[in-house]
């Protein structure tokens, strides 16, 4: 069902109402276009410094939710966005150690921060910290996690090896290959291709969100709230993203897509000779549920979350003719009240404006009331006003 198709009484269907409410709420949690562009400028400058001052061939690019367009603001309104970057050095595995690689990148980041401070630049990082797998540069509103990496010669051309001070072996990854897979899954939506074709000149492509990107953000948001007091057992975002991407079948209506994906997700978790397994589509040897085999409690917690969100969506699907206020009241029981309120207010204002526009000077509905009423194009991912 197309999200913009109207029912005969010229009101939104329940699925449309829920899609718009969920989309509007998760849009509030999305990184704003301005902050997105600021983060890109910062990491491009860091990348240019590393390329010019490190050895020849150093490269930096984004990875994870920032690259996929599925960023969700963490926890609270003041929470910082986490942006992952890869710093790839053209070294062979036998020519360096994990510790040596991390230190080489760290030394250059220390030098970069010092140079910014000596030049009196106010846009440099506020902090620089060594963490388990990366170096973290802190900025107002976000931080950049820079992961040192080298090429994975067994998985060319985009496979990489990452450091981890808590693990003996190099860690395999392929963020560019994964992003290419996720992009192709997103492009199953005909509506996305139409938006990109019509709007990319007016709105940058990375500010337009597909149905798949939005539904991943909804799953991540609900999961973050569910595990707010139990972050150690929270499923990794890459697991939710992979299951959603594999289950997605090109639906344009957001609520319908979420329900269909949830209905299919459990069947995509394999049991290979007693080992739970969800393979990385860009690196089949990597298992995104490997920790379940080591810590069975994590699988049980995942299933508890999965049952909770599935029950919530099934319950919402039964609220036909309940009205906006009742639907909203049910949504805020499972999702964060602030973003849902923003979306509710925008939706209610849209409905009021539409009704006013269809009234004649006599106060009666005009002839246009019998025609289709379209949802204004808000260009997925754009923010209508400042947060507060």
Secondary structure, 3 states (H helix, E strand, C coil): CCCCCCCCCCCCCHHHHHHHHHHHHHHHHCCCHHHHHHHHHHHHHHHHHHHHHCCCCCEEEEEHHHHHCCCCCCCCCCCCEEEEEEEEECCCHHHCCHHHHHHHHHHHHHHHHHHHHHCCCCCCCCEEEECCCCEEEEECCEEEEEEEEEECCCCCCCCEEECCCCCCCCEEECHHHHHHHHHHHHCCCHHHHHHHHHHCCCCCHHHCCCHHHHHHHHHHHHHHHHCCCCHHHCCCHHHHHHHHHHHCCCCCCHHHHHHHHHHHHHHHCEEECCEEECEECCEEEEECCHHHHHCHHHHHHHHHHHHHHHHHHHHHCCCCCCCHHHHHHHHCCCCCHHHHHHHHHHHHHHHHHHHHHCECCCCCECHHHHCCCCCCCCCCCCCCCCCC
